[in-house]
Each structure stands twice: as structure tokens, then as C-alpha cells.
Amino acid sequence: FTIIELIISSVVVIVLLALVSGIIKSQGNTFSRQLSLNQMENNGRAAVDFLSRSIQNAGYNISRGSRFLAASDYYISTVFDENDDGVIQNDEIIILSVSNVSSQATDTFSISPYFDFDDDGQVDRFETRDYQIGLTLLRPPFNIYLFIPNKTDSNVLKNAVVRNIDNLVIRYFDKNNMPLPEGVDLDINGSPIPPYTLTKAELSQIRKIEFEIIVRSNNEDPNSTYANNGTYLTGSIASQKGTASYNDRYHRQSFKAVSSPRNLVTAPFGKITLSANPNPINCPQDRTVVTANLVNLEGDPIFEELEVRFNASGGEINPKTVSLFDGEASTALGYDWSSSNLTTTVSASTQIEFEGKKIAIYNAIPVTFDGQFLDDFDAGLKSGWIEHPRSSSGFSRWVVDVGKYKTREIGDNNSINGCEQLRNYEVLVNVQKKGDHAQGNYFGLILRSPSDLKFAARGYYMVRVICFSCDGANPANHRYRLELVDKQGLFDNVLTSVDLEPSEFSFNTEEDYTLKAIVTDDVLIAKFWKSTELEPSDVPADTPKPADPPEPARNGRTIEAHSSSYSQG
């Protein structure tokens, strides 16, 4: 090649390389710009979604305090029962505001929430505290922070939930769609002009909330000639703390959302809330404390001299009329355990004065008395078992092993569930025979047992299966009997019984059987059947029942006796 040809070739290569480099750079800038725009848009959508969701359930299931705790054009605080357990916890206090990253506060606002400080399942009237929320408001961009009040002191935990917020404006409207706060200046569109802060009375009037958010890209546009200029809304937090306008290479996008919290239209003049502690009530407990809390429109306790009337569809309320004290009235609900389970509706009502009129307010809750006791022995012994007092000191007559209760010896090794109050109930146990039985050996269920079971115990019933003919080495020849027994001390009074004839009912080793008792007033019913078969009838004359296709045979037996000697559980 000649020198001229080489020079020309070099120039061509340089031009081509410059062209390729320009294309690559342009594509890189385009990709970078598009990525930044996508991130900005996702950030904006996340911001409006988070704000809308956070206040959508404002005021849900609260018993004390107001639904909104604070509100201005750039912060908002509300409360709702997120897990629907009827108790407000500290992480269910929602506090949202814009702020810069710096820890040095330039602005503050305060809230006074009610929540369960001591984790006892109740929000008492003393469980409130003042919290000062510190904000750093210097210049855009801001972050949106979620603040969570501490349980043990007046500090708050601060978490950034959305970043790169250039401006935020929150607007409030009442039930007539009139802007809040009252008397605020309006723009040509009828929207309130910031800055503004709602009073405590105005917080209870909120029915609709609008959010207007400007998000900013994280990085400047890679094109050095790109320019983005504009002005912030007059009075907004960006114009207050930054400059009134912007002129830079950052991209910005505006997002709007409207939310109408669904729990704000109830109780326009106050409300009454109810709680029961404990609820449910488990035997042997036989009562619970029912508390009514009265709050006004702002969520503050009502201190008027009012009478609260309590009522219950089941159980016994005492007293039924209680004078209000510091916004509270309490009574007791008792139950005699006439059945093993009761769900009663407890109500409370009173009249308060509103705009010169007497207004009745009312509320009701379900309260459950649960006397059911179930133990599958998968995790040892369930709380509630009481070993028989005649057990030897320091030596347990029972053991739970591999999900089963096993007796250690024959005789008075009874174990009971101490619920003496329960009078009418059903009880059953699944049993399995291990080895042979001697003459007079039995297993059974104690019914209506007194709590003071002593060495000379008497005064209860027993349903049992007894081996009444167990002589001989062949278990196949052993015979059993189902009995209802009145335990009167040293002597057993057999109220009724039925022999389990081997031709009708086989009681085999290593097979599962069910022993069941039904106690209703003076009627005692006992049943015994193979667990893989159907339960026998409640009527003794209908047992055993032969097969009647498609119904299989019911080989179990039922006996019944009438005795009102003992009424305890």
C-alpha cells in the first residue's frame, strides 16, 4: 500500500469507530434514561398505593381514641386493627410523613394514641402516651417515612418506605365534600391551598382524602442538553422548605390518588364498644368481666353521668345497670355450666345528648363459655388433668407415651379433668386393651366427680367396662359387662348393666374401642363400641342393630339409668 492509501484507510477507520462509538453511547444513554424513567414511575405508583392502603381502613375496630390522630398537608396519622383481634398494638398506629434523611429535626408534630402497652389483650383508658414526631424538612427530594411508636417509652422507630419524593400534598374533605380545615383558602379548582393543619375536631370530620405526589428520578438525564424546569405548588412543603421552582436535568412525574376510608361514616355522635376478659371462658372458670367504653365523636372518653344497661341472651349479668366512670362501665357475666358450650350475645346501651336530643347508642359482642376438653396426648398431658388423690406420693400412676395415656397399675389410678361446675355434657375416651385382665378388672370414666376426692371418696357416678368372668388362661373365654355405677364409698351400686356377649360383641387385644357417657340432668347414658364401627343408638333397646344394607351393622351397646343423686361436674 502507498502512504496515501494508508492515510485514507486510517481516516475511514477512525470515522467508522467514531460512528460506532456514538451509536453505543446513544444507546447507553437511551437505556439509562429508560431505566431511570421506569424506576421513577414504579416509585410513584408504589407511593400512592402505599398511602392509599395505609389509610383505607382508618378507624377499623378501635375502642379508644380517634380514628385520625394528626393530619396536615404533608403528614397523616391514623389507627386501625390490622390483624382483626380487637386489640390495637403499637405497630397498628400509622404515622406517615415526608422528611429528609438527616437526623436533626427541624419540625415536629405530636400524637396521643391508645394501644395495648402491656400485652394483656386489653386497651385500658390509661394506656396512652404523647409522642413527638421529629421531621427534617430542608429541601427536595424527600423520603416518605413510616413511624412506629415504642411500647416502653415515647420514642418512635423511623423507616423509609418511599424515596425520591419531590413534593407531597394531602387534601381532606368532609361528608359534604367540603375542603378541610374550615376556612382554608381555595384555588381556582376548589382545592385547599397549603399549608394547613387539621384541629382535633376536624379530624373526626374527614371522609375523603386526596394525595398528590411528585416523584423525581434517582439520576440526572445523561443528555447534558436536557432541561426540566417548573414551579412547585404555592404553600406546599417543597416550596416552604426548598425553592419555589426547579431547573435541572432530573425527570419528574406527578401521581394522584383519592381514598374514602370505609370506616368513617359510623357513629356520627359517638360510640360504645364492648370487650370481655377472658373470652372465651374455659371451665372451671364460670365468669368474665364485660367492659363498655363510651367515646365521643373525637374518640375521647365521655365523662357525663350516664347509666349503661347490660343484657345477655344467655348466662347471668350482674349488675345489669352500671354508672359510667371515666368513660367506662363494667359488669360480670356468669354461667352455671348447664351445658358444655354456650355462646351468648352480650349487649350494652345508653343514651347520650347530641344537639339537644337524646340519642341511643348500642353495641353487642359474642361471648363463649367453652367447657370442651380434648386431649390426644400428642404433646404429653394437656393442662386441666388432675391425678387421683389416692396415688402414692412421689409415684405417678399414669404415663403418656407415644401419643397414648397408659396406666401403670390396676386399681384406683383414676385421673380426672377438674371442672366441677360442668353438669350436662358428653365425654368419650378411645381405649385399647393390652394383655389379659384378671377377675374384677375394669376401666371407666368418672362422672360428676366432687373436687374433694379423698380416700373414702363417694358421691359420683362411673361408666365402666368390667371383666366379670375372667377365670382361665384363654382370653377368648373372658366375658365383659358395660355398667353404670353409683359410687357410694366402699360399695358400688350398679344402676344398670348389659353383658357384652362374645357372639355379638368381640373385645379383642390391640384393637381400638370407644367408651362414651352422656349426662343430662338425671339421665345417664353409657355406650361402648368398636371404634371402626358406627356409634350405637342412644336408645338401649335399639342396640345391637344388625346390618340393614346399605347401613352396616352396629354391634355396640347402650345402657341408660335415671339418678339425680349428684349434680356436680
C-alpha angles and dihedrals in degrees: 000000000000121000091251091053091050091049092050092047092050092051091050092050092049091050091049092048091050090050093050091045091052091050092049092048092047092050090047091051091047092050092046091048093048092048091050092049092049091050091048093050093048089048092052094048090048090051097053091041092051094047093046094048093045094060099030093094096036111158097012115157098345123149102187136035130015127304092239119041100186138353137182138147092281107025137044135181128192141155135222139161100255098178093040095231095131093246125097114225127193093257089058090065104097116207117172129176144144117253142154122251096252115108094219107100119223098173136027141189130183138225132187108204129179117224142142103285097174101037093240094134093253135093105217124197090251094053098098134101138179116251124194111210110207119207132188107215110175110132141320137318100063134175125230108237131199112213121201119194118231119242096219102043144006096272124110134216113234123209127175109228101170127023136200097037109166095186141352129197122181118193127193133204134186130227090282091051090250116148120255139254099050113252095017116152115256132212124226089278093055094252121138115258115227149265101069141132125204120234122231091259091050092051090069090053096061113120104151133030129195124198124200114185132179113199124194130212116256093233136032120258109272090227105093091205094056114109130184117190136168146119133268121237109276111258095012121132092258093055092043096052103023133026128307092241143023134217115176144106097271120114119232134192132187124223130186134192136176123206132182108193107226097219099058102084097067128093099017091181103030138296146234122227128193134208135173124207114226105022119193099033115212125205130284085040109083105183145043135197114245116201127192119200120197120199132174129232091284092051095252121135115268110239098186120122098259134155120228118206118209127199136175133196090217136015125030125293116204122207101018096190120047131177116237117249122184090340094308138101125179136190138166128252115203133185131195095212093240085158132023095247135031131169109191130183112233117196136185128194140175141158125248129186116248123174091340095311133104108241121192116221123190142177138173138193135187117250120193129207105197117190095166115125120192128173124173090175091230090130102032119266120349117231110268102053117123119194117228111271090230091068112118115263111263093006122096115214092203138053135187113219131169093347096313136101111231128189118226098207144005121264136039097002094128121154122198141194104234106229104126094165094064107096107164117042149117124247131182138173132195111226138185125197116232116194127326130327128223126225110293096013114142145166125207154139125271114227128198093359120182117237093235096065103170138169091281092040117168139153107074141093132244134196109203147163110226131188100229097170111035103139117130134046097264111088089197088072095051116111129209136198132205109223141181107209134192104214104214100166121272092006130059118219107206106212095187139339145177129206115238098226111209090224090060104026125028118200103198134182118256094016126114122246133177126225114193136180129193118197119190118162104298096346118100120188126183128189134184125184145146107275094227091059131070120277112262123246123276087237112082093209089061093059131126097027120194122225116284105184127268084020111075123224120280106212097173122108134230130199131184135198136176118222132143098183094116129034105173123106 
